[in-house]
Amino acid sequence: MRDETVVKLGELAEDRWGVFTTDQAEEVGVKRKHLARMATSGALERLDHGVYRLIGAPHHPHEEVLTAWMAVGGWKGGAGDVPAAVVGGEAAANLHDVGDFYLDEIDLLVPRRRLTRRENIRLRTRVLDSADVTFVDSIATLTPERCITDLLDISTDLSLVEGVVERFRSKGAPLQSERLASLLEPLARRYGFTPQDGWTFAAHLMRTHERV
């Protein structure tokens, strides 16, 4: 194992907690067979098929989510300024540290229908705008407003979503009420509000926090 290879992988993975994929490694000239040898020698840890972590790199606080996102190529550029995959649902809430959800599956939002054989990943087709996406600990995920509405979109219990809103606001997250109301419009009727009345729905979520 040449020092040059270690340097290349270190530079490749330094912004993502030492984690990289075989595709990324090949882009900098490191072949899959070299990665396999490094994993056998203990220089790399294999996190999933095609995903490795450099030994000695700090563990990501949500390494399972990072691994899933990397495994489906979420780090790649997508349409416009939106990455190829974005973490959604309960995993997004956990990334923002506003949820304590147990993740049977990790929701990843992709712009067009895709399939995966990984049992712990659920790919959902959603066309996102760059305004819907932010990065948390180097992972593309939903903004607070979009995270809240995505939880509602997958039929999360309203009381749990109210708790997420409370934690966002207690952390000082500047929720954009106009954006939140707009995103809530198509969900209002499902949760007992006047159809398309996103403002009343948003006001309810905000007041829930204020009464606590």
Order of alpha helices (4+ residues) and beta strands (2+ residues): alpha-beta-alpha-alpha-beta-beta-alpha-beta-alpha-beta-beta-beta-beta-alpha-alpha-alpha-alpha
